[in-house]
């Protein structure tokens, strides 16, 4: 019989990570698009590394950093009573790092496609950089924002290596759906693994289909 807790935990994790990534990625993508700083290539490299880096490598180094036996993990536990290893909070932070490029790159691409005259006109009218970003630029890259949100959400749902390294396999705490599927396959409970997989497959398919329909203007054509 299927246990719904891993699915609930998975979508809870994906939702929180997506919200955090949206808050972080908008100013970061804006800076990466507009900046001419010498450190820009370094920042872009770090942002893009999760695309090519094995998730276990990232998971290992985060596990080392979060461990109470090391400086950062010990500092968090001593001063804030926070332990990130084998915790839901640790999953959130690890997933933010791992899914960062899936949010940043579409938004950065959206900013890059906007004509510079749009920003110049806003400045001429006396608008600040913050007002220009939120009132002028972001409304004009809604498809890119939607793409970033969906890709980050879907990628977090499908994570395995990073969440396993950081969170382990603790029921009702860190046992997300991808780990539950692995467990059921190892136990040769293929029907349960299939049930988990079908739920994830159906939801991610519908989410991605909706994005393509919206960005392609198909829904507007149907409504007409």
LINVENRA-V34229 format. One line per field, one symbol per residue. ss: DSSP state (~ for helix, > for strand, _ for the rest). psi: psi as a letter, one per 30 degrees, with the letter a starting at -180 (. if undefined). A space follows every 50 residues. Layout:
ss = ???
psi = ???
This chain:
ss = ____~~~~~~~~~~~~~~~~~~~~~~~~~~~~~~_____~~~~~~~~~~~ ~___~~~~~~~~~~~~____~~~~~~~~~~_______~~~~~~~~~~~~~ ~~~~~~~~~~~~~__~~~~~~~~~____~~~~~~~~~~~~~~~~~~~~~~ ~~~~~~~___~~~~~~~_________~~~~~~~~~~___~~~~~~~~~~~ ~~~~~~~~~~~~~~~__~~~~~~_
psi = kkjfeeeeeefeeeeeeeeeeeeeeeeeeeeeefkglffeeeeeeeefef ffkkffeeeeeeeeefkffleeeeeeeeffhkjfkhleeeeeeeeeeege ffeeeeeeeeeffkkffeeeeeeeggkleeeeeffeeeffheeeeeeeee eeeeeeegkdeeeeeefbijkgegileeeeeeeeeeghifeeeeeeeeee eeeeeeeeeeeeeeffgeeeeef.
